[in-house]
Amino acid sequence: ERNVSVELTTSPGTANGTYDYSPLDNLVLTFSTGLSAPSFQCAIVKILDDTILEGNQSFSVILSALSNPQVVHIPQGMDVSEITIREDNIDYVEVAFEKDFYLVSDEAQWLQVCIVIVKGELERTVTVELDTIANNNHTNEPLDSDILESHMLHFLPGQSSYPPNNKQCELITIINDDIVEGNETFELTLSTTLYPKVVIATSNTTVFISPEFVDTVAIGFSEELYMVQEGDGSVEVCVNIDSGSLQREVVVSLATYPNTAEDSVDFSSLSVDLTFGAANSQQCIEISILDDNCLEDTQNFQMDLSSRDPAVTFTPGRQNSSVDILEDMDYVEVKLDSASHTILSEDDTMGSGNSVEVCLLVTGCFERNFSVNLVTSSRTAVYGSDYPLQSMRVEFEYEVGQPSCGSSGNCTQMCIDVFAEYDEILEYNEEFALRIVPLDATVKPLDPNTTTITIIDNDYVSIGLAGNEYQTTDDAGYV
């Protein structure tokens, strides 16, 4: 016959509150007057599909009483419920041989064969099987390669199609058998028992063992790191042939991948094929840089080179590169919620002085933390005796996923309590000022950037007659 309330909160387990479900943050459920057992109140927890291949994941929902626990009793074992998100049959990864075929000299000693993730991301371990099939490399002759009959390659949680953490490799020893012979071949095959979770894009490839030296070219980015101002609009990226020469064309693929910089927000991603030949040893492209007018740290995206041509190798340290987008003159605007505030009484029950709440409002987009100083200055009120605050730093913390208001309004506010000292002195109402002081040019104060805080004095003095009885004579003239 009265309202009672309970509170639901989610707690992460193996499931992540950013990618796997939308958390409940102290959700209040109220059972209203007139209800009786059994009665139900329900909450919806949104489950997010992250398209990541993963195992079953779980998180907990915790129930607590907001009303007096003597009124609302939660039986033991009924205060926590576990929610399991079962992996469906939609998410998968796609893997393939890194090369269309391999060409190796019989004097090369070894050949590295890599399997790459071409699509998807992992939060669980998956295994593929690498097998060999002899062609004219007969097993009754001295072996040209030390071929494992079968080898298991394990892709681990955290691996994805983003280089360089997108591959698993196996070394195959090449044996020079000192026999005069022509080119020899053997096949590599790829299989899995995890279909449809693991899709094989290319299931086999051929290895050619040549008795002659195999010519290759080494190709790489011209720089390990490129830097560009956010407002420049684009960055030029060049890829060079660093060693070797060509009499035929080879194709190298260049792809970009987001890191701290976001695709379509900070830069325009691309995947492009670059063709090299006898006439050109360098290829350059322009990558668009987007100015989002958002206060942020230096941001970065990655670039990777790949080729399915066995004649293409990559210069050590130059197969991957990255671009740093340097912050330009983006800023946020900060103002106070009012040009005047009043502390209604300098006394409270704790004897430490009463307070008023002052809020700072932010206009603009920010994707990093920033700070401002609040500084007081005396007017009729005096620092130390009438108010204790001289200055303080207020930090605005950026949380990933928080909405950006752009220039449309106040997207964030931070409030502080400003106190008055209880001095027990009868005086007139007094004032002091509180103003915003930016720490750098990334913060611009708006009006009102100063507020006048008035302290209403409620001190008093006790006045009474000095004596409770006086005597005088009628000719004294006064008393």
C-alpha positions in Angstrom: 0.0 0.0 0.0 3.0 2.2 -0.7 5.7 2.5 -3.4 8.9 0.6 -3.0 11.9 0.7 -5.4 14.8 -1.5 -6.4 17.9 -0.8 -8.5 19.4 -2.8 -11.3 23.1 -2.5 -12.3 25.1 -4.6 -14.8 28.5 -5.9 -14.1 30.9 -7.0 -16.9 32.2 -10.6 -17.1 33.7 -12.0 -20.3 31.2 -9.8 -22.1 32.2 -6.1 -22.7 29.8 -3.3 -21.8 31.0 -1.3 -24.8 30.8 -3.9 -27.6 28.6 -6.8 -26.4 25.7 -5.1 -24.5 24.4 -1.7 -23.3 25.0 -1.5 -19.5 22.3 -0.7 -17.0 23.5 2.2 -14.8 21.5 2.2 -11.6 18.2 1.6 -13.3 15.4 2.2 -10.8 12.3 -0.1 -10.9 9.3 1.0 -8.8 6.5 -1.3 -7.5 3.5 0.9 -7.1 0.8 1.1 -4.5 -1.9 -1.6 -5.1 0.5 -4.4 -6.3 0.8 -7.7 -4.6 2.7 -10.9 -5.1 3.4 -12.1 -7.7 4.0 -8.8 -9.5 6.7 -8.0 -12.1 8.7 -5.1 -13.3 11.0 -5.6 -16.3 14.0 -4.0 -17.8 15.4 -4.4 -21.3 19.2 -5.0 -21.7 20.2 -4.3 -25.3 22.5 -7.0 -26.8 25.0 -5.7 -29.4 26.2 -7.7 -32.4 29.9 -6.9 -32.8 30.5 -9.2 -35.8 33.5 -10.6 -33.9 34.1 -14.4 -33.9 34.0 -15.2 -30.2 32.8 -17.9 -27.7 29.9 -17.6 -25.4 30.2 -14.5 -23.2 28.5 -13.5 -20.0 27.8 -10.6 -17.7 25.8 -10.1 -14.5 22.8 -8.1 -13.5 22.8 -7.0 -9.8 19.7 -6.2 -7.8 19.8 -4.0 -4.8 17.1 -2.3 -2.6 16.6 1.4 -2.6 13.9 1.3 0.0 14.5 0.3 3.7 16.0 -3.3 3.5 13.5 -4.2 6.3 10.8 -3.2 3.9 12.2 -4.7 0.7 13.9 -8.0 1.3 16.0 -9.6 -1.5 16.4 -13.4 -0.8 19.9 -14.8 -0.9 20.8 -16.0 -4.3 18.2 -13.8 -6.0 20.3 -10.6 -6.0 22.5 -11.6 -9.0 21.5 -13.1 -12.3 24.0 -14.1 -15.0 23.2 -13.5 -18.7 25.0 -15.6 -21.3 25.3 -14.3 -24.9 25.6 -17.4 -27.1 27.7 -17.1 -30.2 25.5 -17.3 -33.3 26.3 -18.8 -36.7 26.7 -15.4 -38.4 30.1 -14.2 -37.3 33.1 -15.7 -39.0 36.7 -15.1 -40.1 38.0 -15.6 -43.6 41.6 -16.8 -44.2 43.7 -17.3 -47.2 47.3 -18.0 -48.4 49.3 -14.8 -48.5 50.6 -15.5 -52.0 48.9 -16.9 -55.2 52.0 -19.1 -55.5 55.5 -19.3 -54.1 58.8 -19.3 -56.1 62.0 -20.3 -54.2 65.5 -21.3 -55.1 66.7 -24.7 -54.0 69.6 -22.8 -52.4 67.3 -20.6 -50.3 67.4 -23.0 -47.3 63.9 -22.1 -46.2 60.5 -20.7 -47.4 58.1 -18.8 -45.1 54.5 -19.5 -45.9 51.9 -17.3 -44.2 48.1 -17.6 -43.8 46.4 -14.3 -43.4 43.0 -13.2 -42.0 41.4 -11.3 -44.9 38.1 -10.6 -43.1 36.9 -10.6 -39.5 38.2 -10.3 -36.0 38.8 -12.9 -33.2 38.0 -13.1 -29.5 38.6 -16.9 -29.5 41.3 -19.2 -30.8 40.6 -20.9 -34.1 42.8 -23.5 -35.9 43.5 -24.2 -39.5 45.5 -27.2 -40.9 48.3 -26.8 -43.4 49.0 -29.9 -45.5 51.4 -30.7 -48.3 50.9 -32.7 -51.5 54.0 -33.8 -53.5 54.0 -33.4 -57.2 57.2 -34.1 -59.1 59.0 -33.9 -55.7 59.0 -37.7 -55.4 59.2 -39.2 -51.9 61.5 -42.0 -53.1 64.1 -39.4 -54.2 66.2 -37.2 -51.9 63.7 -34.7 -50.6 63.9 -31.1 -52.0 62.0 -29.8 -49.0 61.4 -30.8 -45.4 57.7 -30.8 -45.7 55.5 -31.4 -42.6 52.7 -33.8 -43.4 50.4 -31.6 -41.4 50.8 -28.6 -39.3 48.2 -26.7 -37.1 48.3 -22.9 -37.2 46.5 -21.2 -34.3 45.0 -17.8 -34.7 44.6 -16.2 -31.3 42.2 -13.7 -29.6 42.9 -10.2 -30.7 44.0 -11.1 -34.2 42.1 -9.6 -37.1 42.4 -8.5 -40.7 44.3 -5.4 -39.6 48.1 -5.8 -40.2 50.5 -6.6 -38.9 48.7 -8.8 -36.5 46.8 -10.6 -39.2 48.8 -13.7 -40.0 50.3 -17.0 -38.8 53.4 -18.3 -40.6 55.2 -21.6 -41.0 58.8 -22.1 -42.1 59.5 -24.9 -44.6 63.1 -26.0 -45.0 64.3 -26.1 -48.6 67.0 -28.8 -49.1 69.6 -28.6 -52.0 69.8 -32.2 -53.1 72.7 -31.5 -55.6 70.8 -33.2 -58.4 70.7 -31.5 -61.8 67.0 -31.1 -62.4 64.4 -28.7 -63.6 61.8 -26.8 -61.7 59.9 -28.9 -59.1 56.6 -28.2 -57.4 54.6 -29.3 -54.4 51.2 -28.2 -53.3 50.1 -26.5 -50.0 46.5 -27.0 -48.9 44.5 -25.3 -46.2 41.5 -26.8 -44.4 39.5 -26.4 -41.2 37.0 -28.3 -39.2 35.4 -25.0 -37.9 33.4 -24.2 -41.0 31.3 -22.0 -41.2 33.1 -20.1 -38.4 36.3 -20.2 -40.4 36.0 -19.7 -44.2 38.9 -20.7 -46.4 39.2 -18.1 -49.2 42.0 -19.9 -51.0 42.4 -23.5 -50.1 45.6 -24.4 -52.0 48.7 -22.9 -53.6 51.7 -24.1 -55.4 55.4 -23.9 -54.4 57.9 -23.8 -57.3 61.5 -24.9 -56.4 63.9 -23.5 -59.0 67.5 -24.6 -59.5 68.4 -21.1 -60.4 68.5 -17.9 -58.3 65.1 -16.3 -57.9 65.1 -12.6 -58.7 63.0 -10.4 -56.4 62.5 -6.7 -55.7 62.2 -5.1 -52.3 59.5 -2.5 -52.0 58.6 -0.3 -49.1 57.1 3.0 -47.9 59.3 6.0 -48.3 58.8 6.9 -44.6 58.2 4.9 -41.5 55.9 7.7 -40.2 54.2 10.5 -42.0 52.9 13.6 -40.2 50.2 16.0 -41.4 48.2 18.9 -39.9 44.5 18.2 -39.5 43.7 21.2 -41.6 46.0 20.4 -44.5 43.3 18.3 -46.3 45.5 15.5 -47.5 48.9 13.7 -47.0 51.1 12.3 -49.8 52.3 8.8 -49.3 55.0 7.3 -51.5 56.0 3.7 -52.1 59.5 2.9 -53.6 61.4 0.0 -55.1 64.4 0.0 -52.7 66.4 -2.8 -54.3 66.2 -5.0 -57.4 64.9 -4.0 -60.9 61.9 -5.0 -63.0 61.4 -6.0 -66.6 57.8 -6.9 -66.0 55.0 -5.4 -64.0 54.3 -6.3 -60.4 51.3 -5.2 -58.3 51.4 -4.1 -54.7 48.3 -3.4 -52.6 48.2 -0.5 -50.2 45.5 -0.4 -47.6 44.7 1.9 -44.6 43.4 0.9 -41.2 42.0 3.0 -38.4 43.9 3.3 -35.1 43.1 6.2 -32.9 42.0 8.1 -36.0 38.5 7.0 -37.2 37.6 6.3 -40.8 35.2 8.9 -42.4 35.7 11.1 -39.3 39.4 11.8 -39.3 40.5 10.4 -42.7 39.1 8.7 -45.8 40.3 5.1 -45.8 41.3 3.5 -49.1 42.6 0.3 -50.6 44.4 0.7 -53.9 46.7 -1.3 -56.2 50.0 0.2 -57.2 51.6 -1.1 -60.4 55.4 -1.0 -60.7 57.4 -1.7 -63.9 60.6 -1.0 -65.7 59.7 2.7 -66.1 58.6 3.6 -62.6 60.3 2.8 -59.3 58.0 5.0 -57.2 54.2 5.4 -56.8 52.6 8.2 -54.7 49.0 8.6 -53.6 47.0 11.3 -51.7 45.0 10.3 -48.7 42.3 12.7 -47.6 42.5 14.1 -44.1 39.2 15.3 -42.6 39.0 18.2 -40.2 36.2 17.3 -37.7 36.6 20.6 -35.7 37.0 18.5 -32.5 39.6 19.1 -29.7 41.6 16.0 -29.7 45.1 14.6 -29.3 47.4 13.6 -32.2 45.6 10.8 -34.0 47.0 8.0 -36.0 46.0 5.5 -38.7 48.0 2.6 -40.1 49.0 1.6 -43.6 50.1 -1.8 -44.9 51.6 -3.1 -48.2 50.9 -6.6 -49.5 51.4 -8.5 -52.8 50.4 -11.9 -54.0 53.3 -11.8 -56.5 56.2 -14.1 -55.3 58.8 -11.8 -56.9 57.8 -9.0 -54.4 59.5 -8.8 -51.0 59.3 -5.9 -48.6 62.0 -3.7 -47.2 62.5 -4.5 -43.5 60.6 -2.1 -41.4 58.9 -0.5 -44.4 56.0 -2.9 -45.2 54.0 -1.0 -42.6 53.8 2.7 -42.0 51.5 5.1 -40.2 50.2 8.7 -40.4 50.0 11.0 -37.4 47.3 13.7 -37.8 48.5 16.6 -35.7 46.0 18.8 -33.9 45.4 22.2 -35.4 43.7 25.1 -33.7 40.5 23.4 -32.7 39.1 24.6 -29.4 36.1 24.3 -27.0 34.2 27.2 -25.4 33.6 27.3 -21.7 31.3 29.6 -19.7 29.7 29.8 -16.2 26.1 29.0 -15.7 25.3 32.5 -14.3 26.9 35.9 -13.8 25.8 35.9 -10.2 25.4 33.4 -7.4 24.3 33.7 -3.8 25.4 31.9 -0.6 22.3 32.2 1.5 24.0 31.7 4.8 27.6 31.5 5.9 26.6 29.2 8.7 25.4 25.6 8.5 25.0 22.8 11.0 28.6 21.7 10.5 30.0 25.1 11.3 32.2 25.1 8.1 30.1 27.6 6.1 27.4 27.1 3.6 27.9 26.8 -0.1 26.5 27.5 -3.6 26.8 25.2 -6.7 28.6 26.8 -9.6 28.6 25.0 -13.0 30.8 25.3 -16.0 29.2 24.6 -19.4 31.1 23.4 -22.4 30.2 24.1 -26.1 32.0 22.2 -28.8 33.4 18.8 -29.5 36.3 17.2 -27.6 37.9 13.8 -27.7 40.5 14.3 -25.1 40.7 15.5 -21.5 41.2 19.3 -20.9 41.3 21.5 -17.9 40.6 25.1 -16.8 41.5 27.0 -13.7 38.9 28.7 -11.5 40.4 31.7 -9.7 38.8 33.9 -7.0 39.4 37.6 -6.4 38.4 39.6 -3.3 36.0 42.4 -3.5 34.3 43.3 -0.2 34.8 39.7 1.0 38.4 38.7 1.9 40.1 35.4 1.0 40.9 33.3 4.1 38.4 35.0 6.4 35.3 35.1 4.3 35.9 32.3 1.7 38.5 29.5 1.6 38.9 29.0 -2.2 41.8 30.7 -3.9 42.0 28.6 -7.1 41.3 25.2 -8.3 41.7 23.1 -11.5 38.6 21.6 -13.1 39.2 18.7 -15.5 36.8 17.6 -18.1 37.3 13.9 -18.9 36.5 12.5 -22.3 34.7 9.1 -22.3 34.8 7.0 -25.4 31.4 6.9 -27.0 30.1 10.0 -25.3 27.9 12.1 -27.7 29.5 15.1 -29.3 27.3 18.3 -29.4 29.5 20.1 -31.9 28.4 23.7 -32.0 24.8 23.0 -31.3 24.8 23.6 -27.6 26.2 22.8 -24.2 27.2 19.1 -24.3 29.0 18.8 -21.0 28.8 20.5 -17.6 30.9 20.3 -14.5 29.7 21.6 -11.1 31.6 22.5 -8.0 30.6 23.7 -4.5 31.9 27.1 -3.5 31.9 27.6 0.3 31.8 30.6 2.6 33.7 30.8 5.9 31.7 31.1 9.1 33.5 34.0 10.8 30.9 34.9 13.5 31.3 38.6 12.7 28.2 40.8 12.1 28.8 42.6 8.8 27.1 43.6 5.6 26.6 41.2 2.8 30.0 40.7 1.1 31.1 39.7 -2.4 34.0 38.0 -4.2 34.5 37.0 -7.8 35.1 33.6 -9.4 36.4 33.6 -13.0 37.6 31.0 -15.6 41.3 31.1 -16.5 42.2 29.0 -19.6 45.4 27.0 -19.4 46.1 27.2 -23.2 44.6 28.3 -26.5 42.4 25.2 -26.8 39.9 26.6 -24.4 38.1 29.9 -25.0 36.0 31.5 -22.2 32.6 32.8 -23.2 30.4 35.3 -21.2 29.7 34.9 -18.5 33.2 33.8 -17.6 33.1 35.6 -14.3 30.5 35.3 -11.6 29.9 37.5 -8.5 29.2 35.4 -5.4 27.4 37.2 -2.7 27.6 36.0 0.9 24.4 36.7 2.9 25.5 37.5 6.4 23.4 35.9 9.2 25.7 36.5 12.1 24.4 38.5 15.1 25.5 40.2 18.3 23.8 39.7 21.6 22.9 43.0 23.3 21.4 43.3 26.8 21.3 45.7 29.8 24.5 45.8 31.7 22.7 45.3 35.0 19.3 44.0 36.1 18.9 46.7 38.8 20.0 50.4 39.0 19.6 52.9 41.9 19.8 56.7 41.8 18.6 59.8 43.6 16.0 62.2 42.4 18.5 65.1 42.4 21.2 63.1 40.4 19.8 64.3 37.1 20.5 61.1 35.2 21.1 57.4 35.5 
